Amino acid sequence: MKITFLGTGAAELYPGAWCQCDYCTYARTHGGRNVRFTSSIHFADKCLVDFPADVFNKAAHYGVDLLGTELLLCTHPHEDHFDPQMLYWRYKAYGADALPESERYAAPCARFGELPLLRVFGNRGVWARMNAIFENREVADYAMDFTIPQVYQEYHHAGVDFIPMIASHMEGGERGMIYLIHAQGKTFLYATDSDTYVERTRDCLRAHKVDAVIMEATFGEVNKGRGHMTLGRVWDEVRFFEENGLFNGEPQVWLTHMSPHRTPPYDLLCPMLEGTCVRSAYDGMTLEL
């Protein structure tokens, strides 16, 4: 299975858009893998986790075609993870394709031609943000449907089996979700945004084995509050996976969702992780499982 990291940064980007701290200055000066945009992945040919505003720009840059996307798994409604505006442009009025050429482009449409049905999964906050842009039109007019899943229940779509699990990350009184994903014979955990996993999530994970874990490291070396991982808490979760024998083969953990000022830039982070099973992902990286 091929996984492409379309972005590996936190909300403020990396370097921070307005920041002149040492880490941001280093990333701005050295560029390359030190520069990170908002986090999302494309996997199993036609699936996404999260949908930030710049997802199409990044997909085009990395040679990923999103036209055939059939599954979108949303972690939570924060704007750096879910911006529904580009979904609005899927709208097509019923019968528009049958109009004569002279009338077609006056129709209230953002596209012509057929798209595969895009199934979107997310919590109530994600639905509220998406529904707000639909202008009372049917979701079907966007070649989409939406499901608020039951956590810890298995779902199937587009050749993918996945289990939404509770994240340690709160928004508007509702927790986000992390996803255990199985496709093309491989299994991985995508866990951002989430702090230390709650016990019910750990119980679910204990019943499965994974080929890789994609885990956030937002707070890096700074012990800053809760809701996100520090590098120290990352190691706590790595020990959980190792002690419970949850890896298929050699353990591999990939870090994403890096915040500047707190997590060192790529060039400085990699030597810190050398010799361990934990590695830093970077924007545009392709992981083959």
C-alpha positions as CSV (number, residue, x, y, z in Angstrom):
1,M,0.0,0.0,0.0
2,K,1.2,3.5,-0.9
3,I,0.8,6.3,1.6
4,T,1.7,9.9,0.5
5,F,2.1,12.5,3.2
6,L,0.5,15.6,1.6
7,G,1.5,17.7,4.7
8,T,3.2,17.1,8.1
9,G,2.8,20.4,9.8
10,A,0.5,21.9,12.5
11,A,-1.9,24.7,12.1
12,E,0.6,27.6,12.2
13,L,2.7,25.9,9.4
14,Y,6.4,25.2,9.6
15,P,8.1,27.7,9.6
16,G,5.4,29.6,11.5
17,A,3.9,32.1,9.0
18,W,4.8,35.1,11.3
19,C,7.5,33.6,13.5
20,Q,11.2,34.4,13.7
21,C,12.3,31.9,16.4
22,D,15.4,29.8,15.9
23,Y,13.5,26.8,14.5
24,C,11.4,28.8,12.1
25,T,14.4,30.8,10.9
26,Y,16.3,27.6,10.3
27,A,13.4,26.1,8.3
28,R,12.9,29.3,6.3
29,T,16.6,29.5,5.5
30,H,17.3,25.9,4.7
31,G,14.0,24.9,3.1
32,G,13.6,21.4,1.8
33,R,12.1,18.9,4.2
34,N,12.2,21.4,7.0
35,V,9.2,23.1,5.5
36,R,5.9,21.6,6.5
37,F,2.3,22.4,5.5
38,T,-1.0,21.3,7.1
39,S,-1.3,17.6,7.8
40,S,-3.1,15.1,5.6
41,I,-2.4,11.8,3.8
42,H,-3.5,10.1,0.6
43,F,-3.5,6.3,0.7
44,A,-4.7,3.1,-1.1
45,D,-5.1,5.0,-4.5
46,K,-8.4,6.8,-3.7
47,C,-8.6,7.7,0.0
48,L,-7.7,10.6,2.2
49,V,-7.4,11.4,5.9
50,D,-8.2,15.0,6.5
51,F,-8.9,17.8,4.0
52,P,-7.2,21.1,4.8
53,A,-7.6,24.1,2.5
54,D,-4.4,23.5,0.6
55,V,-5.0,19.8,-0.1
56,F,-5.4,20.2,-3.9
57,N,-2.3,22.4,-4.2
58,K,-0.2,19.8,-2.4
59,A,-1.7,16.9,-4.3
60,A,-0.9,18.6,-7.6
61,H,2.7,19.3,-6.4
62,Y,3.3,15.7,-5.4
63,G,1.6,14.1,-8.4
64,V,-1.5,12.8,-6.6
65,D,-4.8,12.8,-8.5
66,L,-7.7,13.5,-6.2
67,L,-10.5,13.3,-8.9
68,G,-11.2,9.7,-8.1
69,T,-11.3,10.0,-4.3
70,E,-13.9,7.8,-2.8
71,L,-13.2,7.9,0.9
72,L,-12.4,10.9,3.2
73,L,-11.8,10.2,6.9
74,C,-11.9,13.3,9.0
75,T,-10.2,13.5,12.4
76,H,-11.9,16.7,13.7
77,P,-13.2,20.0,12.4
78,H,-10.2,22.3,13.2
79,E,-9.5,24.3,10.0
80,D,-6.0,22.9,9.5
81,H,-7.6,19.4,9.2
82,F,-11.0,20.1,7.6
83,D,-11.8,23.1,5.3
84,P,-15.0,22.2,3.3
85,Q,-14.8,24.9,0.7
86,M,-13.2,22.7,-2.0
87,L,-16.0,20.2,-1.4
88,Y,-18.5,22.9,-2.3
89,W,-17.1,23.0,-5.8
90,R,-18.3,19.5,-6.4
91,Y,-21.8,20.8,-6.9
92,K,-23.7,20.0,-10.1
93,A,-27.3,20.8,-10.7
94,Y,-29.5,17.8,-11.7
95,G,-29.6,17.4,-15.5
96,A,-26.8,19.9,-16.1
97,D,-24.8,17.5,-18.3
98,A,-27.8,17.1,-20.6
99,L,-28.1,20.9,-21.4
100,P,-27.2,22.1,-24.8
101,E,-23.7,23.7,-25.0
102,S,-25.2,27.2,-25.3
103,E,-27.0,26.8,-21.9
104,R,-24.6,24.6,-20.0
105,Y,-22.3,27.2,-18.6
106,A,-25.1,29.4,-17.4
107,A,-26.3,26.6,-15.1
108,P,-25.5,26.9,-11.4
109,C,-22.7,24.3,-11.5
110,A,-19.1,24.1,-10.3
111,R,-18.4,21.0,-12.4
112,F,-19.5,18.9,-15.3
113,G,-19.1,15.2,-15.8
114,E,-19.5,12.3,-13.3
115,L,-17.5,11.7,-10.2
116,P,-17.4,8.6,-8.0
117,L,-19.4,8.9,-4.8
118,L,-17.2,10.4,-2.1
119,R,-18.1,9.0,1.3
120,V,-17.1,11.4,4.2
121,F,-16.8,10.2,7.8
122,G,-16.4,12.6,10.7
123,N,-18.0,13.8,13.9
124,R,-20.8,16.2,14.4
125,G,-18.5,19.2,14.3
126,V,-17.2,18.1,10.8
127,W,-20.8,17.7,9.6
128,A,-21.8,21.2,10.9
129,R,-18.9,22.8,9.0
130,M,-19.7,20.9,5.8
131,N,-23.5,21.4,5.9
132,A,-23.1,25.1,6.4
133,I,-21.8,25.5,2.8
134,F,-24.3,23.4,1.1
135,E,-26.9,26.1,0.7
136,N,-29.8,23.7,1.5
137,R,-28.9,21.5,-1.5
138,E,-29.0,17.8,-1.3
139,V,-25.6,16.2,-0.4
140,A,-26.1,13.9,-3.4
141,D,-25.8,16.9,-5.7
142,Y,-22.2,17.1,-4.6
143,A,-21.7,13.4,-5.4
144,M,-21.1,12.8,-1.7
145,D,-22.6,11.3,1.4
146,F,-21.7,11.8,5.1
147,T,-21.6,9.4,8.0
148,I,-21.2,10.2,11.7
149,P,-19.6,6.9,12.7
150,Q,-20.0,5.0,15.9
151,V,-16.6,4.8,17.5
152,Y,-15.0,1.3,17.8
153,Q,-17.2,0.0,15.1
154,E,-15.7,-1.3,11.8
155,Y,-16.6,0.3,8.5
156,H,-15.9,-0.7,4.9
157,H,-15.7,1.4,1.8
158,A,-13.5,1.7,-1.3
159,G,-11.6,-1.5,-0.5
160,V,-10.7,-0.1,3.0
161,D,-11.7,-1.4,6.4
162,F,-11.4,1.1,9.2
163,I,-12.2,1.7,12.8
164,P,-12.8,5.2,14.2
165,M,-11.5,5.5,17.8
166,I,-11.7,8.3,20.3
167,A,-8.8,10.8,20.3
168,S,-7.5,12.7,23.3
169,H,-8.3,16.0,21.7
170,M,-11.4,18.1,22.4
171,E,-13.3,20.6,20.3
172,G,-16.6,22.1,21.3
173,G,-17.3,19.4,23.9
174,E,-16.7,16.6,21.4
175,R,-13.6,14.5,20.9
176,G,-11.9,14.0,17.7
177,M,-11.2,10.6,16.1
178,I,-8.1,8.6,15.2
179,Y,-8.3,5.8,12.7
180,L,-7.1,2.2,12.5
181,I,-7.0,1.5,8.8
182,H,-6.6,-1.8,6.8
183,A,-6.3,-1.8,3.0
184,Q,-4.4,-3.8,0.4
185,G,-3.3,-6.3,3.0
186,K,-1.7,-3.8,5.3
187,T,-2.8,-2.1,8.5
188,F,-1.7,1.3,10.0
189,L,-2.9,3.7,12.7
190,Y,-3.3,7.4,11.8
191,A,-3.3,9.3,15.1
192,T,-3.5,13.1,14.9
193,D,-4.6,15.2,16.7
194,S,-4.4,13.1,19.9
195,D,-2.6,13.2,23.1
196,T,-2.1,10.0,25.2
197,Y,-4.6,7.4,24.0
198,V,-7.6,6.7,26.2
199,E,-7.9,3.3,27.7
200,R,-10.9,2.3,25.5
201,T,-8.8,3.1,22.4
202,R,-5.9,1.1,23.8
203,D,-8.2,-1.8,24.3
204,C,-9.3,-1.6,20.7
205,L,-5.7,-1.4,19.5
206,R,-4.7,-4.5,21.6
207,A,-7.0,-6.6,19.4
208,H,-5.1,-5.7,16.2
209,K,-1.6,-5.7,14.8
210,V,-0.2,-2.8,12.7
211,D,2.4,-2.5,10.0
212,A,3.0,1.1,10.9
213,V,1.9,3.9,13.2
214,I,1.6,7.5,12.0
215,M,1.6,9.6,15.1
216,E,1.6,13.3,15.8
217,A,4.5,15.1,17.7
218,T,3.0,18.6,17.9
219,F,4.6,19.8,21.1
220,G,8.0,18.2,20.5
221,E,10.4,18.9,23.3
222,V,8.2,21.3,25.2
223,N,5.9,20.0,27.9
224,K,3.0,22.2,26.9
225,G,-0.4,21.3,28.2
226,R,-2.5,18.5,26.9
227,G,-4.4,17.7,23.8
228,H,-1.3,16.9,21.7
229,M,1.8,14.7,22.0
230,T,5.2,15.7,23.2
231,L,8.2,13.6,22.1
232,G,8.2,12.1,25.6
233,R,4.5,11.0,25.3
234,V,5.3,9.6,21.8
235,W,7.8,7.3,23.5
236,D,5.1,6.2,26.0
237,E,2.9,5.1,23.1
238,V,5.7,3.4,21.3
239,R,6.3,1.4,24.4
240,F,2.6,0.5,24.6
241,F,2.8,-0.9,21.1
242,E,6.0,-2.8,21.7
243,E,5.1,-4.2,25.1
244,N,1.7,-5.5,23.7
245,G,3.4,-7.0,20.6
246,L,1.2,-5.0,18.2
247,F,3.6,-4.5,15.3
248,N,3.7,-6.8,12.3
249,G,7.4,-7.3,11.8
250,E,9.9,-4.5,12.6
251,P,8.3,-1.6,14.4
252,Q,8.0,1.6,12.4
253,V,6.5,4.9,13.7
254,W,6.3,8.0,11.6
255,L,5.9,11.4,13.1
256,T,3.7,14.1,11.6
257,H,1.9,17.2,12.7
258,M,5.0,19.1,13.8
259,S,4.7,22.5,15.4
260,P,7.4,25.0,15.0
261,H,9.1,26.6,18.1
262,R,8.6,23.2,19.9
263,T,9.6,20.4,17.5
264,P,13.0,20.7,15.9
265,P,13.2,21.1,12.1
266,Y,13.7,18.0,10.1
267,D,17.4,18.3,9.7
268,L,17.9,18.5,13.5
269,L,15.1,16.1,14.4
270,C,16.4,13.1,12.4
271,P,19.7,12.8,14.3
272,M,17.7,12.7,17.5
273,L,15.7,9.7,16.3
274,E,18.6,7.8,14.7
275,G,18.8,4.2,15.8
276,T,15.2,4.0,17.0
277,C,12.0,2.8,15.3
278,V,10.7,6.4,15.2
279,R,11.3,8.5,12.1
280,S,10.1,11.9,10.9
281,A,7.8,12.0,7.9
282,Y,8.0,15.0,5.6
283,D,5.8,16.7,3.1
284,G,5.7,14.7,-0.1
285,M,7.1,11.5,1.4
286,T,5.8,8.2,0.0
287,L,5.6,5.3,2.4
288,E,5.3,1.8,0.9
289,L,3.8,-0.8,3.3
